[in-house]
Amino acid sequence: MMIEHIKPNEIEKRSFEIITAELCERGIEIPEDKAFLIKRAIHTTADFDYAETLTFSPDAITIIASLIREGAIIVTDTNMGLSGINKTELAKYGGEVRCFMADKDVAEEAASRGVTRATVSMERAAKFDKKVIFAIGNAPTALIELRRMYDEKLYVPSFVIGVPVGFVNVEAAKDMIMETEIPYIINRGRKGGSNVAAAICNAVLYEMRKGNI
Amino acid sequence: MMIEHIKPNEIEKRSFEIITAELCERGIEIPEDKAFLIKRAIHTTADFDYAETLTFSPDAITIIASLIREGAIIVTDTNMGLSGINKTELAKYGGEVRCFMADKDVAEEAASRGVTRATVSMERAAKFDKKVIFAIGNAPTALIELRRMYDEKLYVPSFVIGVPVGFVNVEAAKDMIMETEIPYIINRGRKGGSNVAAAICNAVLYEMRKGNI
């Protein structure tokens, strides 16, 4: 297989052209107003399944863009997710990304209570004064904890990007968020990941930069 | 869909049991000595394609474990990859993870030469006194640069984890490493990612901790 000679700054553009063409070849139609985001998830994973499983609550794109514009914080459930989000773009609106998963006291509290670190992390994030966008790419227990706080009327997340990956409780946890009134972008099924969570955040940030949303 | 009540420290074990069972149901046989690694890639992505596309040079597992045991450095092509690798485990052998992608002077040099930051990063990594395991989850240009240095007899990487993801030159770049004598673990095709690169490193580190390799 031959190398295609292409300038560094044109690689991403060319990738999106290929994705667009293949969606067409595969006969997959995606909503135009969400295409930038769905295509970026495919770009991040080379997995066209995302075109069929990414699910959006009503006006999800408008809502998340407004939250970012108001300076909302993004809370991730992995440091990989934190690492992948474009913090320079986010900072333009006064936002920042936080992750509590590696905090020593979070690990200690989780162990003593017999819960996951993600559960404890969500409780901490719920104490922020600012609005929070949760970008969950790993732990279904994070979503389960957000639902618990919602059910007990302790806390309502401003937005949930729910794309944990895996085999235990992942699909059920996603369903638990989709049953609520919380605005969300969720990838139905088992797939997802911290890379996908970051890609979704970045897709929104780049589309905001272009002035499209 | 119901939540399965399971202790936090048993979630991973249960996930691997499900993966093992589904591989069997799907009639996919994987080599026993590499099962720990292939299953971890599936665990990270919920994508069974990895069982069929992960490709190993002869004795790849033994070689990478020996390198880590000797204190080899791991160089990644994203900060997400760096973030995902278990640095505590690696430090037990004197190893560390490095990534040059976000260095300001790397970006400047890349722009002035019209190459990618990954290209410049690989050149910098090649100057280390220590042996280097390259864990490439994003940039095919990183693999292309490693091959160039190899062809020009400037440098031979000790090991390449080649799992960039994407649509432009990704498959060709993986082929370019597989044609050499460099020991490798490569995911054929378009799929991969920084999460997969980190998962492969961690699979090896955890198997070393168990004393299995």
Contacts between the chains, C-beta under 8 A, distances in Angstrom:
chain1	res1	chain2	res2	distance
A	1	B	171	5.7
A	1	B	172	4.1
A	1	B	175	5.5
A	2	B	172	6.4
A	3	B	144	6.5
A	3	B	169	5.4
A	3	B	172	5.1
A	3	B	173	7.4
A	3	B	176	7.8
A	4	B	168	6.2
A	4	B	169	5.6
A	4	B	172	7.7
A	6	B	168	6.2
A	6	B	169	7.6
A	7	B	114	6.8
A	8	B	110	7.1
A	8	B	114	7.1
A	8	B	115	6.5
A	8	B	116	4.4
A	8	B	141	7.4
A	11	B	116	7.7
A	11	B	168	5.1
A	11	B	169	7.9
A	14	B	167	7.4
A	14	B	168	5.2
A	15	B	166	5.9
A	15	B	167	4.4
A	15	B	168	5.4
A	18	B	167	4.3
A	18	B	168	7.3
A	19	B	167	6.6
A	43	B	166	7.0
A	43	B	167	7.5
A	44	B	165	7.0
A	44	B	193	7.0
A	45	B	45	8.0
A	45	B	165	6.5
A	45	B	191	7.1
A	45	B	193	6.6
A	46	B	165	5.0
A	46	B	166	6.1
A	46	B	167	6.9
A	46	B	170	7.6
A	46	B	189	7.7
A	46	B	190	3.8
A	46	B	191	4.7
A	46	B	192	7.5
A	47	B	47	6.8
A	47	B	191	6.7
A	78	B	83	7.9
A	78	B	84	7.7
A	79	B	83	4.8
A	79	B	84	7.8
A	80	B	80	5.1
A	80	B	83	4.8
A	80	B	84	4.5
A	80	B	194	7.4
A	80	B	195	6.5
A	80	B	198	7.2
A	82	B	83	7.5
A	83	B	78	7.9
A	83	B	79	4.8
A	83	B	80	4.7
A	83	B	82	7.5
A	83	B	83	4.0
A	84	B	78	7.8
A	84	B	79	7.8
A	84	B	80	4.5
A	84	B	194	7.6
A	110	B	8	7.1
A	114	B	7	6.8
A	114	B	8	7.1
A	115	B	8	6.4
A	116	B	8	4.4
A	116	B	11	7.7
A	141	B	8	7.4
A	144	B	3	6.5
A	165	B	44	7.0
A	165	B	45	6.5
A	165	B	46	5.0
A	166	B	15	5.8
A	166	B	43	7.0
A	166	B	46	6.1
A	167	B	14	7.4
A	167	B	15	4.4
A	167	B	18	4.3
A	167	B	19	6.6
A	167	B	43	7.5
A	167	B	46	6.9
A	168	B	4	6.2
A	168	B	6	6.2
A	168	B	11	5.1
A	168	B	14	5.2
A	168	B	15	5.4
A	168	B	18	7.3
A	169	B	3	5.4
A	169	B	4	5.7
A	169	B	6	7.6
A	169	B	11	8.0
A	170	B	46	7.6
A	171	B	1	5.6
A	172	B	1	4.1
A	172	B	2	6.4
A	172	B	3	5.2
A	172	B	4	7.7
A	173	B	3	7.4
A	175	B	1	5.5
A	176	B	3	7.8
A	189	B	46	7.6
A	190	B	46	3.8
A	191	B	45	7.1
A	191	B	46	4.7
A	191	B	47	6.7
A	192	B	46	7.5
A	193	B	44	7.0
A	193	B	45	6.6
A	193	B	193	7.6
A	193	B	195	5.3
A	194	B	80	7.4
A	194	B	84	7.6
A	194	B	195	6.2
A	195	B	80	6.5
A	195	B	193	5.3
A	195	B	194	6.2
A	195	B	195	4.9
A	198	B	80	7.1
